[in-house]
Amino acid sequence: MSYHQSCNVVGIVATVLALTAAAPAQEVTLTVADQNPPTAWGSVLRRRLAQA
């Protein structure tokens, strides 16, 4: 493999690693009332996501 091809491979690998960096996670806070709602988790998560 020539020097030019090696540089291309290194550049592609660096680009792929930069583009696949982990995104920060969204924080979800739960209260005591959220732990056992009568409608299960569906409506709680929909409300939390709607507020975000």
N, C-alpha and C positions, 0 to 999 in steps of 0.2 A: 504494500500500500504506500503510495507516495505521500509526501508531506502535505500537498494540497488536499488530497482526499482525507487525510487524517484530520486536518483542520475543519473540513466540511462535516465530518462525523461528529467531532467534538462540538461544533456549533449547533448541529441539529439536536444532539443530546441535551445541551444546555438550554435550548429553546423549549424542548419538550418538558424538561424539569421545571422551568420557570412558569410555563402555562398550566401545569398540573399541580401547582402549589395549593395546599388546603385553604379553603375559604373559612373565615371565622364563623363559628357556630352561633346560631341565634339562642339567646338565653331564655328559657321558659321557667317562670317561677310559679310554684304551686302553693296554695294555702291549705290549711287543714280542711276547709270546706270542699276543696277540689278533690280530696283523696277518695271520697266515696259518694259521688253525686248519684241521684236516683236514675239518671238517664245514661249511665256509664260514661266513658271518656269522650264520646263523639261531640256532644254539645260544648263541653269544656274546651276542647282543643279548637273547635270552630270559633268560639268567643275569643280565645287567646290570640289566634291567628288574625282575627278581624281587628283586634286592637293594635296589632303590630304595624 
